[in-house]
Amino acid sequence: MRVERRDRLTACEFLDRYQIGNRPVIVIDATEDWRAMDRWTPDFFSSHFGKMQVQIYGSPFELEPISKSLEEDECKASSSGHGLGLASRG
């Protein structure tokens, strides 16, 4: 099944055509205006929540070391042309 990709989709059109019609759709511009897209970087989470412990696969971790690891991996990936977009965007 081919899933339609749409931009500039109004709420009414989404409801009528996709939700009520029970049809899948990929909304490609839905997050463009979200502040989080520019704000939520590994640096942001590290500075705000870096000392907070969370459970990952049943073991406690702090975000700060994980964030630094992601940034290091991003630098390596960027130099090879395969970046994941996880490094700070600002």
C-alpha positions in Angstrom: 0.0 0.0 0.0 1.4 3.4 -0.9 1.0 6.1 1.8 0.3 9.6 0.6 2.8 12.4 1.7 1.1 15.8 2.2 2.1 19.3 3.3 -0.1 22.3 4.1 -2.9 20.0 5.2 -5.7 21.7 7.0 -7.3 20.2 10.1 -10.6 19.8 8.3 -9.0 18.1 5.3 -7.1 15.8 7.6 -10.3 14.8 9.5 -12.5 14.4 6.3 -10.0 12.7 4.0 -7.8 10.7 6.4 -9.2 10.2 9.9 -12.8 9.6 8.9 -11.7 7.9 5.7 -9.4 5.7 7.8 -6.5 6.4 5.4 -2.9 6.7 6.4 -1.0 9.9 5.5 2.5 11.2 6.2 2.2 14.9 7.1 5.7 16.2 6.1 5.5 19.7 7.5 3.6 19.1 10.7 6.5 20.0 13.0 8.0 23.0 11.3 6.6 25.5 13.8 7.4 23.5 16.9 9.8 25.3 19.2 11.1 22.0 20.3 12.6 21.3 16.8 15.3 23.9 17.5 15.3 23.8 21.3 15.5 20.0 22.1 19.1 19.2 21.4 21.4 16.9 23.4 22.9 20.0 25.0 19.4 21.1 26.1 18.6 17.8 27.7 22.0 17.5 29.3 21.9 20.9 30.9 18.3 20.6 32.1 18.1 16.9 33.0 21.7 15.7 32.9 21.9 14.7 36.5 18.5 13.0 36.5 18.7 9.2 36.6 16.4 7.2 34.3 16.0 3.4 33.8 17.2 2.1 30.5 16.8 -1.7 30.1 16.4 -2.0 33.9 19.7 -0.2 34.7 20.0 3.4 36.0 21.7 6.0 33.7 22.2 9.7 33.7 21.5 11.7 30.5 24.7 13.7 30.5 27.1 10.9 29.6 24.6 9.5 27.0 24.2 13.0 25.5 28.0 13.4 25.2 28.2 9.9 23.6 25.5 10.9 21.0 27.4 14.1 20.2 30.7 12.2 19.7 29.0 9.6 17.5 27.4 12.5 15.5 30.8 14.1 14.9 32.2 10.7 13.7 29.1 10.1 11.5 29.2 13.6 10.1 32.8 13.3 9.0 31.8 10.1 7.2 28.8 11.7 5.6 26.3 9.6 7.6 25.1 12.0 10.3 22.0 11.3 12.3 21.1 14.9 13.1 21.5 14.4 16.8 24.1 17.1 17.5 23.2 20.6 18.6 21.5 22.6 15.9 22.1 26.0 17.4 
